[in-house]
């Protein structure tokens, strides 16, 4: 199965590079994790660039910097039952598909968990915009 066209709200498996990992001069994330696409832009030459936010089990220090995923959404996406949050204080930007996209189910050739429900994606988007307006958003541009 080919990679899907990236759309906002789609959740993919990606080797997310956290800001603290980048500061330690890492070029790739330590582990693959679900990440939500928050923007997809086609450039004049046909290249598509996306921004993704990570989904993690680690509770946020500040609730304004994350969105908790309800259990029903986690089931819908096929994620585990542990509590998870979408982190909105940092993003990775890269040219799609990039070398760090991983299959969700290699045997099935599937590259997406599905999409966030509209109301959850809207909350993620609102919080990202708030963090951006407060000049607290960190963007890591990836090569590839």
Secondary structure, 3 states (H helix, E strand, C coil): CCCCCCCCCEEEEECCCCHHHHHCCCCCCCCCEEEEEEEEEECCCCCEEEEEEEEECCCCCCHHHEEECCHHHHHHHCCCCCCCEEECCEEEEEECCCCCEECCEHHHCECCCEECCHHHHHHHHHHHHHHHHCCCCEEEECCC
